[in-house]
């Protein structure tokens, strides 16, 4: 799986998990969903993604 696909999978998972937590636990979890969305939006324009840096470091170690 490419790093770009891994990032999409992480982002999608985080959004779904935070929506489930907002439904079950507290609506404040929607702030986490907002953070993920803002990070995805800024990375589309700036090409800077913290998760990409982490995944590349993990890939180099293996």
mmJSON file of the N, C-alpha and C atoms, coordinates in Angstrom:
{"data_MODEL":{"atom_site":{
"group_PDB":["ATOM","ATOM","ATOM","ATOM","ATOM","ATOM","ATOM","ATOM","ATOM","ATOM","ATOM","ATOM","ATOM","ATOM","ATOM","ATOM","ATOM","ATOM","ATOM","ATOM","ATOM","ATOM","ATOM","ATOM","ATOM","ATOM","ATOM","ATOM","ATOM","ATOM","ATOM","ATOM","ATOM","ATOM","ATOM","ATOM","ATOM","ATOM","ATOM","ATOM","ATOM","ATOM","ATOM","ATOM","ATOM","ATOM","ATOM","ATOM","ATOM","ATOM","ATOM","ATOM","ATOM","ATOM","ATOM","ATOM","ATOM","ATOM","ATOM","ATOM","ATOM","ATOM","ATOM","ATOM","ATOM","ATOM","ATOM","ATOM","ATOM","ATOM","ATOM","ATOM","ATOM","ATOM","ATOM","ATOM","ATOM","ATOM","ATOM","ATOM","ATOM","ATOM","ATOM","ATOM","ATOM","ATOM","ATOM","ATOM","ATOM","ATOM","ATOM","ATOM","ATOM","ATOM","ATOM","ATOM","ATOM","ATOM","ATOM","ATOM","ATOM","ATOM","ATOM","ATOM","ATOM","ATOM","ATOM","ATOM","ATOM","ATOM","ATOM","ATOM","ATOM","ATOM","ATOM","ATOM","ATOM","ATOM","ATOM","ATOM","ATOM","ATOM","ATOM","ATOM","ATOM","ATOM","ATOM","ATOM","ATOM","ATOM","ATOM","ATOM","ATOM","ATOM","ATOM","ATOM","ATOM","ATOM","ATOM","ATOM","ATOM","ATOM","ATOM","ATOM","ATOM","ATOM","ATOM","ATOM","ATOM","ATOM","ATOM","ATOM","ATOM","ATOM","ATOM","ATOM","ATOM","ATOM","ATOM","ATOM","ATOM","ATOM","ATOM","ATOM","ATOM","ATOM","ATOM","ATOM","ATOM","ATOM","ATOM","ATOM","ATOM","ATOM","ATOM","ATOM","ATOM","ATOM","ATOM","ATOM","ATOM","ATOM","ATOM","ATOM","ATOM","ATOM"],
"id":[1,2,3,4,5,6,7,8,9,10,11,12,13,14,15,16,17,18,19,20,21,22,23,24,25,26,27,28,29,30,31,32,33,34,35,36,37,38,39,40,41,42,43,44,45,46,47,48,49,50,51,52,53,54,55,56,57,58,59,60,61,62,63,64,65,66,67,68,69,70,71,72,73,74,75,76,77,78,79,80,81,82,83,84,85,86,87,88,89,90,91,92,93,94,95,96,97,98,99,100,101,102,103,104,105,106,107,108,109,110,111,112,113,114,115,116,117,118,119,120,121,122,123,124,125,126,127,128,129,130,131,132,133,134,135,136,137,138,139,140,141,142,143,144,145,146,147,148,149,150,151,152,153,154,155,156,157,158,159,160,161,162,163,164,165,166,167,168,169,170,171,172,173,174,175,176,177,178,179,180,181,182,183,184,185,186],
"type_symbol":["N","C","C","N","C","C","N","C","C","N","C","C","N","C","C","N","C","C","N","C","C","N","C","C","N","C","C","N","C","C","N","C","C","N","C","C","N","C","C","N","C","C","N","C","C","N","C","C","N","C","C","N","C","C","N","C","C","N","C","C","N","C","C","N","C","C","N","C","C","N","C","C","N","C","C","N","C","C","N","C","C","N","C","C","N","C","C","N","C","C","N","C","C","N","C","C","N","C","C","N","C","C","N","C","C","N","C","C","N","C","C","N","C","C","N","C","C","N","C","C","N","C","C","N","C","C","N","C","C","N","C","C","N","C","C","N","C","C","N","C","C","N","C","C","N","C","C","N","C","C","N","C","C","N","C","C","N","C","C","N","C","C","N","C","C","N","C","C","N","C","C","N","C","C","N","C","C","N","C","C","N","C","C","N","C","C"],
"label_atom_id":["N","CA","C","N","CA","C","N","CA","C","N","CA","C","N","CA","C","N","CA","C","N","CA","C","N","CA","C","N","CA","C","N","CA","C","N","CA","C","N","CA","C","N","CA","C","N","CA","C","N","CA","C","N","CA","C","N","CA","C","N","CA","C","N","CA","C","N","CA","C","N","CA","C","N","CA","C","N","CA","C","N","CA","C","N","CA","C","N","CA","C","N","CA","C","N","CA","C","N","CA","C","N","CA","C","N","CA","C","N","CA","C","N","CA","C","N","CA","C","N","CA","C","N","CA","C","N","CA","C","N","CA","C","N","CA","C","N","CA","C","N","CA","C","N","CA","C","N","CA","C","N","CA","C","N","CA","C","N","CA","C","N","CA","C","N","CA","C","N","CA","C","N","CA","C","N","CA","C","N","CA","C","N","CA","C","N","CA","C","N","CA","C","N","CA","C","N","CA","C","N","CA","C","N","CA","C","N","CA","C","N","CA","C","N","CA","C"],
"label_alt_id":[null,null,null,null,null,null,null,null,null,null,null,null,null,null,null,null,null,null,null,null,null,null,null,null,null,null,null,null,null,null,null,null,null,null,null,null,null,null,null,null,null,null,null,null,null,null,null,null,null,null,null,null,null,null,null,null,null,null,null,null,null,null,null,null,null,null,null,null,null,null,null,null,null,null,null,null,null,null,null,null,null,null,null,null,null,null,null,null,null,null,null,null,null,null,null,null,null,null,null,null,null,null,null,null,null,null,null,null,null,null,null,null,null,null,null,null,null,null,null,null,null,null,null,null,null,null,null,null,null,null,null,null,null,null,null,null,null,null,null,null,null,null,null,null,null,null,null,null,null,null,null,null,null,null,null,null,null,null,null,null,null,null,null,null,null,null,null,null,null,null,null,null,null,null,null,null,null,null,null,null,null,null,null,null,null,null],
"label_comp_id":["UNK","UNK","UNK","UNK","UNK","UNK","UNK","UNK","UNK","UNK","UNK","UNK","UNK","UNK","UNK","UNK","UNK","UNK","UNK","UNK","UNK","UNK","UNK","UNK","UNK","UNK","UNK","UNK","UNK","UNK","UNK","UNK","UNK","UNK","UNK","UNK","UNK","UNK","UNK","UNK","UNK","UNK","UNK","UNK","UNK","UNK","UNK","UNK","UNK","UNK","UNK","UNK","UNK","UNK","UNK","UNK","UNK","UNK","UNK","UNK","UNK","UNK","UNK","UNK","UNK","UNK","UNK","UNK","UNK","UNK","UNK","UNK","UNK","UNK","UNK","UNK","UNK","UNK","UNK","UNK","UNK","UNK","UNK","UNK","UNK","UNK","UNK","UNK","UNK","UNK","UNK","UNK","UNK","UNK","UNK","UNK","UNK","UNK","UNK","UNK","UNK","UNK","UNK","UNK","UNK","UNK","UNK","UNK","UNK","UNK","UNK","UNK","UNK","UNK","UNK","UNK","UNK","UNK","UNK","UNK","UNK","UNK","UNK","UNK","UNK","UNK","UNK","UNK","UNK","UNK","UNK","UNK","UNK","UNK","UNK","UNK","UNK","UNK","UNK","UNK","UNK","UNK","UNK","UNK","UNK","UNK","UNK","UNK","UNK","UNK","UNK","UNK","UNK","UNK","UNK","UNK","UNK","UNK","UNK","UNK","UNK","UNK","UNK","UNK","UNK","UNK","UNK","UNK","UNK","UNK","UNK","UNK","UNK","UNK","UNK","UNK","UNK","UNK","UNK","UNK","UNK","UNK","UNK","UNK","UNK","UNK"],
"label_asym_id":["A","A","A","A","A","A","A","A","A","A","A","A","A","A","A","A","A","A","A","A","A","A","A","A","A","A","A","A","A","A","A","A","A","A","A","A","A","A","A","A","A","A","A","A","A","A","A","A","A","A","A","A","A","A","A","A","A","A","A","A","A","A","A","A","A","A","A","A","A","A","A","A","A","A","A","A","A","A","A","A","A","A","A","A","A","A","A","A","A","A","A","A","A","A","A","A","A","A","A","A","A","A","A","A","A","A","A","A","A","A","A","A","A","A","A","A","A","A","A","A","A","A","A","A","A","A","A","A","A","A","A","A","A","A","A","A","A","A","A","A","A","A","A","A","A","A","A","A","A","A","A","A","A","A","A","A","A","A","A","A","A","A","A","A","A","A","A","A","A","A","A","A","A","A","A","A","A","A","A","A","A","A","A","A","A","A"],
"label_entity_id":["1","1","1","1","1","1","1","1","1","1","1","1","1","1","1","1","1","1","1","1","1","1","1","1","1","1","1","1","1","1","1","1","1","1","1","1","1","1","1","1","1","1","1","1","1","1","1","1","1","1","1","1","1","1","1","1","1","1","1","1","1","1","1","1","1","1","1","1","1","1","1","1","1","1","1","1","1","1","1","1","1","1","1","1","1","1","1","1","1","1","1","1","1","1","1","1","1","1","1","1","1","1","1","1","1","1","1","1","1","1","1","1","1","1","1","1","1","1","1","1","1","1","1","1","1","1","1","1","1","1","1","1","1","1","1","1","1","1","1","1","1","1","1","1","1","1","1","1","1","1","1","1","1","1","1","1","1","1","1","1","1","1","1","1","1","1","1","1","1","1","1","1","1","1","1","1","1","1","1","1","1","1","1","1","1","1"],
"label_seq_id":[1,1,1,2,2,2,3,3,3,4,4,4,5,5,5,6,6,6,7,7,7,8,8,8,9,9,9,10,10,10,11,11,11,12,12,12,13,13,13,14,14,14,15,15,15,16,16,16,17,17,17,18,18,18,19,19,19,20,20,20,21,21,21,22,22,22,23,23,23,24,24,24,25,25,25,26,26,26,27,27,27,28,28,28,29,29,29,30,30,30,31,31,31,32,32,32,33,33,33,34,34,34,35,35,35,36,36,36,37,37,37,38,38,38,39,39,39,40,40,40,41,41,41,42,42,42,43,43,43,44,44,44,45,45,45,46,46,46,47,47,47,48,48,48,49,49,49,50,50,50,51,51,51,52,52,52,53,53,53,54,54,54,55,55,55,56,56,56,57,57,57,58,58,58,59,59,59,60,60,60,61,61,61,62,62,62],
"pdbx_PDB_ins_code":[null,null,null,null,null,null,null,null,null,null,null,null,null,null,null,null,null,null,null,null,null,null,null,null,null,null,null,null,null,null,null,null,null,null,null,null,null,null,null,null,null,null,null,null,null,null,null,null,null,null,null,null,null,null,null,null,null,null,null,null,null,null,null,null,null,null,null,null,null,null,null,null,null,null,null,null,null,null,null,null,null,null,null,null,null,null,null,null,null,null,null,null,null,null,null,null,null,null,null,null,null,null,null,null,null,null,null,null,null,null,null,null,null,null,null,null,null,null,null,null,null,null,null,null,null,null,null,null,null,null,null,null,null,null,null,null,null,null,null,null,null,null,null,null,null,null,null,null,null,null,null,null,null,null,null,null,null,null,null,null,null,null,null,null,null,null,null,null,null,null,null,null,null,null,null,null,null,null,null,null,null,null,null,null,null,null],
"Cartn_x":[0.852,0.0,0.903,0.57,1.386,1.123,2.031,1.887,0.631,0.35,-0.847,-2.12,-2.154,-3.31,-3.388,-2.247,-2.229,-2.773,-2.401,-2.89,-4.4,-4.918,-6.367,-7.079,-6.485,-7.087,-7.101,-5.995,-5.936,-6.981,-7.021,-7.955,-9.395,-9.723,-11.076,-11.437,-10.497,-10.73,-10.932,-10.09,-10.225,-11.556,-11.995,-13.281,-14.415,-14.415,-15.481,-15.465,-14.28,-14.169,-14.658,-14.259,-14.676,-16.177,-16.752,-18.206,-18.932,-18.409,-19.009,-18.887,-17.728,-17.544,-18.448,-18.659,-19.559,-20.986,-21.373,-22.72,-22.902,-21.891,-21.998,-21.609,-20.577,-19.992,-20.287,-19.735,-19.857,-19.731,-20.515,-20.453,-19.133,-18.359,-17.056,-16.068,-16.326,-15.47,-15.535,-16.558,-16.647,-15.515,-14.928,-13.761,-12.589,-12.47,-11.414,-11.661,-12.92,-13.279,-12.922,-13.195,-12.859,-11.356,-10.577,-9.122,-8.616,-9.146,-8.723,-9.062,-10.248,-10.644,-9.783,-9.497,-8.639,-7.235,-6.708,-5.375,-5.344,-6.383,-6.443,-6.5,-7.282,-7.418,-6.107,-5.444,-4.185,-3.104,-3.102,-2.067,-2.267,-3.504,-3.75,-3.091,-3.02,-2.449,-0.965,-0.536,0.849,1.756,1.171,1.924,2.665,2.246,2.843,1.844,2.254,1.389,2.24,1.97,2.748,2.708,1.564,1.467,2.384,2.527,3.416,4.865,5.273,6.631,6.838,5.856,5.942,6.007,5.137,5.112,6.399,6.982,8.257,9.389,9.397,10.419,10.252,9.013,8.755,9.193,8.916,9.289,10.796,11.548,13.013,13.579,12.945,13.441,13.24,12.211,11.911,12.597],
"Cartn_y":[-1.169,0.0,1.24,2.189,3.4,4.28,5.202,6.111,6.967,7.395,8.21,7.434,6.158,5.329,5.092,4.948,4.782,6.028,7.198,8.447,8.543,8.198,8.226,7.244,6.067,5.074,5.564,6.161,6.719,7.815,8.737,9.868,9.378,8.482,7.942,7.213,6.443,5.722,6.688,7.723,8.699,9.437,9.776,10.46,9.551,8.311,7.384,7.082,6.909,6.646,7.836,9.037,10.217,10.459,10.161,10.283,9.283,8.065,7.069,7.499,8.036,8.505,9.699,10.561,11.703,11.213,10.182,9.639,8.93,8.152,7.326,8.079,8.885,9.449,10.931,11.773,13.217,13.913,14.948,15.678,16.434,16.557,17.224,16.464,15.195,14.431,14.962,15.751,16.343,17.339,17.875,18.74,17.965,16.7,15.855,15.647,15.427,15.303,16.58,17.72,19.012,19.139,18.739,18.795,17.945,16.741,15.863,16.507,17.068,17.709,18.908,19.739,20.909,20.475,19.442,18.946,18.406,17.697,17.195,18.345,19.351,20.495,21.27,21.543,22.289,21.47,20.148,19.332,19.272,19.447,19.471,20.687,21.793,23.016,23.176,22.742,22.967,21.762,20.62,19.359,18.968,19.508,19.158,18.322,17.111,16.212,15.512,15.776,15.148,13.616,13.045,11.584,11.029,11.734,11.29,11.227,12.205,12.213,11.001,10.716,9.572,8.263,8.117,6.872,6.67,7.741,7.609,7.181,7.684,7.272,5.802,5.372,3.952,3.083,3.55,2.784,2.625,3.67,3.593,2.608,2.475,1.555,0.11,-0.156,-1.545,-1.876],
"Cartn_z":[0.0,0.0,0.0,-0.842,-0.914,0.309,0.554,1.695,1.538,0.306,0.076,0.441,0.082,0.437,1.941,2.591,4.039,4.725,4.221,4.801,4.653,3.473,3.258,4.184,4.372,5.262,6.711,7.164,8.513,8.691,7.743,7.843,7.86,6.969,6.935,8.216,8.73,9.988,11.145,11.213,12.295,12.233,11.039,10.904,11.368,10.924,11.312,12.811,13.374,14.811,15.621,15.213,15.973,15.831,14.68,14.537,15.442,15.517,16.403,17.866,18.24,19.613,19.922,18.95,19.141,19.354,18.652,18.785,20.121,20.53,21.735,23.002,22.94,24.156,24.344,23.47,23.637,22.287,22.092,20.826,20.66,21.718,21.622,20.746,20.489,19.589,18.158,17.841,16.509,16.259,17.324,17.161,16.577,16.931,16.357,14.866,14.498,13.086,12.336,12.957,12.356,12.161,13.146,13.047,11.884,11.74,10.647,9.299,9.18,7.936,7.594,8.579,8.346,7.95,8.594,8.26,6.83,6.419,5.045,4.041,4.355,3.464,3.324,4.449,4.358,3.671,3.856,3.214,1.696,1.24,-0.202,-0.852,-0.115,-0.662,-0.357,0.823,1.234,0.999,0.754,0.595,1.875,3.017,4.307,5.104,5.442,6.207,7.277,8.551,9.619,9.574,9.226,9.157,8.071,6.973,5.903,6.395,7.176,7.736,8.637,9.48,10.396,9.622,8.612,7.837,7.048,6.54,5.808,6.741,7.985,8.951,9.324,9.471,9.776,8.604,7.399,6.201,6.075,6.45,6.366,7.367,8.529,9.552,9.149,8.343,7.942,6.695],
"occupancy":[1.0,1.0,1.0,1.0,1.0,1.0,1.0,1.0,1.0,1.0,1.0,1.0,1.0,1.0,1.0,1.0,1.0,1.0,1.0,1.0,1.0,1.0,1.0,1.0,1.0,1.0,1.0,1.0,1.0,1.0,1.0,1.0,1.0,1.0,1.0,1.0,1.0,1.0,1.0,1.0,1.0,1.0,1.0,1.0,1.0,1.0,1.0,1.0,1.0,1.0,1.0,1.0,1.0,1.0,1.0,1.0,1.0,1.0,1.0,1.0,1.0,1.0,1.0,1.0,1.0,1.0,1.0,1.0,1.0,1.0,1.0,1.0,1.0,1.0,1.0,1.0,1.0,1.0,1.0,1.0,1.0,1.0,1.0,1.0,1.0,1.0,1.0,1.0,1.0,1.0,1.0,1.0,1.0,1.0,1.0,1.0,1.0,1.0,1.0,1.0,1.0,1.0,1.0,1.0,1.0,1.0,1.0,1.0,1.0,1.0,1.0,1.0,1.0,1.0,1.0,1.0,1.0,1.0,1.0,1.0,1.0,1.0,1.0,1.0,1.0,1.0,1.0,1.0,1.0,1.0,1.0,1.0,1.0,1.0,1.0,1.0,1.0,1.0,1.0,1.0,1.0,1.0,1.0,1.0,1.0,1.0,1.0,1.0,1.0,1.0,1.0,1.0,1.0,1.0,1.0,1.0,1.0,1.0,1.0,1.0,1.0,1.0,1.0,1.0,1.0,1.0,1.0,1.0,1.0,1.0,1.0,1.0,1.0,1.0,1.0,1.0,1.0,1.0,1.0,1.0,1.0,1.0,1.0,1.0,1.0,1.0],
"B_iso_or_equiv":[0.0,0.0,0.0,0.0,0.0,0.0,0.0,0.0,0.0,0.0,0.0,0.0,0.0,0.0,0.0,0.0,0.0,0.0,0.0,0.0,0.0,0.0,0.0,0.0,0.0,0.0,0.0,0.0,0.0,0.0,0.0,0.0,0.0,0.0,0.0,0.0,0.0,0.0,0.0,0.0,0.0,0.0,0.0,0.0,0.0,0.0,0.0,0.0,0.0,0.0,0.0,0.0,0.0,0.0,0.0,0.0,0.0,0.0,0.0,0.0,0.0,0.0,0.0,0.0,0.0,0.0,0.0,0.0,0.0,0.0,0.0,0.0,0.0,0.0,0.0,0.0,0.0,0.0,0.0,0.0,0.0,0.0,0.0,0.0,0.0,0.0,0.0,0.0,0.0,0.0,0.0,0.0,0.0,0.0,0.0,0.0,0.0,0.0,0.0,0.0,0.0,0.0,0.0,0.0,0.0,0.0,0.0,0.0,0.0,0.0,0.0,0.0,0.0,0.0,0.0,0.0,0.0,0.0,0.0,0.0,0.0,0.0,0.0,0.0,0.0,0.0,0.0,0.0,0.0,0.0,0.0,0.0,0.0,0.0,0.0,0.0,0.0,0.0,0.0,0.0,0.0,0.0,0.0,0.0,0.0,0.0,0.0,0.0,0.0,0.0,0.0,0.0,0.0,0.0,0.0,0.0,0.0,0.0,0.0,0.0,0.0,0.0,0.0,0.0,0.0,0.0,0.0,0.0,0.0,0.0,0.0,0.0,0.0,0.0,0.0,0.0,0.0,0.0,0.0,0.0,0.0,0.0,0.0,0.0,0.0,0.0],
"pdbx_formal_charge":[null,null,null,null,null,null,null,null,null,null,null,null,null,null,null,null,null,null,null,null,null,null,null,null,null,null,null,null,null,null,null,null,null,null,null,null,null,null,null,null,null,null,null,null,null,null,null,null,null,null,null,null,null,null,null,null,null,null,null,null,null,null,null,null,null,null,null,null,null,null,null,null,null,null,null,null,null,null,null,null,null,null,null,null,null,null,null,null,null,null,null,null,null,null,null,null,null,null,null,null,null,null,null,null,null,null,null,null,null,null,null,null,null,null,null,null,null,null,null,null,null,null,null,null,null,null,null,null,null,null,null,null,null,null,null,null,null,null,null,null,null,null,null,null,null,null,null,null,null,null,null,null,null,null,null,null,null,null,null,null,null,null,null,null,null,null,null,null,null,null,null,null,null,null,null,null,null,null,null,null,null,null,null,null,null,null],
"auth_seq_id":[1,1,1,2,2,2,3,3,3,4,4,4,5,5,5,6,6,6,7,7,7,8,8,8,9,9,9,10,10,10,11,11,11,12,12,12,13,13,13,14,14,14,15,15,15,16,16,16,17,17,17,18,18,18,19,19,19,20,20,20,21,21,21,22,22,22,23,23,23,24,24,24,25,25,25,26,26,26,27,27,27,28,28,28,29,29,29,30,30,30,31,31,31,32,32,32,33,33,33,34,34,34,35,35,35,36,36,36,37,37,37,38,38,38,39,39,39,40,40,40,41,41,41,42,42,42,43,43,43,44,44,44,45,45,45,46,46,46,47,47,47,48,48,48,49,49,49,50,50,50,51,51,51,52,52,52,53,53,53,54,54,54,55,55,55,56,56,56,57,57,57,58,58,58,59,59,59,60,60,60,61,61,61,62,62,62],
"auth_comp_id":["UNK","UNK","UNK","UNK","UNK","UNK","UNK","UNK","UNK","UNK","UNK","UNK","UNK","UNK","UNK","UNK","UNK","UNK","UNK","UNK","UNK","UNK","UNK","UNK","UNK","UNK","UNK","UNK","UNK","UNK","UNK","UNK","UNK","UNK","UNK","UNK","UNK","UNK","UNK","UNK","UNK","UNK","UNK","UNK","UNK","UNK","UNK","UNK","UNK","UNK","UNK","UNK","UNK","UNK","UNK","UNK","UNK","UNK","UNK","UNK","UNK","UNK","UNK","UNK","UNK","UNK","UNK","UNK","UNK","UNK","UNK","UNK","UNK","UNK","UNK","UNK","UNK","UNK","UNK","UNK","UNK","UNK","UNK","UNK","UNK","UNK","UNK","UNK","UNK","UNK","UNK","UNK","UNK","UNK","UNK","UNK","UNK","UNK","UNK","UNK","UNK","UNK","UNK","UNK","UNK","UNK","UNK","UNK","UNK","UNK","UNK","UNK","UNK","UNK","UNK","UNK","UNK","UNK","UNK","UNK","UNK","UNK","UNK","UNK","UNK","UNK","UNK","UNK","UNK","UNK","UNK","UNK","UNK","UNK","UNK","UNK","UNK","UNK","UNK","UNK","UNK","UNK","UNK","UNK","UNK","UNK","UNK","UNK","UNK","UNK","UNK","UNK","UNK","UNK","UNK","UNK","UNK","UNK","UNK","UNK","UNK","UNK","UNK","UNK","UNK","UNK","UNK","UNK","UNK","UNK","UNK","UNK","UNK","UNK","UNK","UNK","UNK","UNK","UNK","UNK","UNK","UNK","UNK","UNK","UNK","UNK"],
"auth_asym_id":["A","A","A","A","A","A","A","A","A","A","A","A","A","A","A","A","A","A","A","A","A","A","A","A","A","A","A","A","A","A","A","A","A","A","A","A","A","A","A","A","A","A","A","A","A","A","A","A","A","A","A","A","A","A","A","A","A","A","A","A","A","A","A","A","A","A","A","A","A","A","A","A","A","A","A","A","A","A","A","A","A","A","A","A","A","A","A","A","A","A","A","A","A","A","A","A","A","A","A","A","A","A","A","A","A","A","A","A","A","A","A","A","A","A","A","A","A","A","A","A","A","A","A","A","A","A","A","A","A","A","A","A","A","A","A","A","A","A","A","A","A","A","A","A","A","A","A","A","A","A","A","A","A","A","A","A","A","A","A","A","A","A","A","A","A","A","A","A","A","A","A","A","A","A","A","A","A","A","A","A","A","A","A","A","A","A"],
"auth_atom_id":["N","CA","C","N","CA","C","N","CA","C","N","CA","C","N","CA","C","N","CA","C","N","CA","C","N","CA","C","N","CA","C","N","CA","C","N","CA","C","N","CA","C","N","CA","C","N","CA","C","N","CA","C","N","CA","C","N","CA","C","N","CA","C","N","CA","C","N","CA","C","N","CA","C","N","CA","C","N","CA","C","N","CA","C","N","CA","C","N","CA","C","N","CA","C","N","CA","C","N","CA","C","N","CA","C","N","CA","C","N","CA","C","N","CA","C","N","CA","C","N","CA","C","N","CA","C","N","CA","C","N","CA","C","N","CA","C","N","CA","C","N","CA","C","N","CA","C","N","CA","C","N","CA","C","N","CA","C","N","CA","C","N","CA","C","N","CA","C","N","CA","C","N","CA","C","N","CA","C","N","CA","C","N","CA","C","N","CA","C","N","CA","C","N","CA","C","N","CA","C","N","CA","C","N","CA","C","N","CA","C","N","CA","C","N","CA","C"],
"pdbx_PDB_model_num":[1,1,1,1,1,1,1,1,1,1,1,1,1,1,1,1,1,1,1,1,1,1,1,1,1,1,1,1,1,1,1,1,1,1,1,1,1,1,1,1,1,1,1,1,1,1,1,1,1,1,1,1,1,1,1,1,1,1,1,1,1,1,1,1,1,1,1,1,1,1,1,1,1,1,1,1,1,1,1,1,1,1,1,1,1,1,1,1,1,1,1,1,1,1,1,1,1,1,1,1,1,1,1,1,1,1,1,1,1,1,1,1,1,1,1,1,1,1,1,1,1,1,1,1,1,1,1,1,1,1,1,1,1,1,1,1,1,1,1,1,1,1,1,1,1,1,1,1,1,1,1,1,1,1,1,1,1,1,1,1,1,1,1,1,1,1,1,1,1,1,1,1,1,1,1,1,1,1,1,1,1,1,1,1,1,1]
}}}
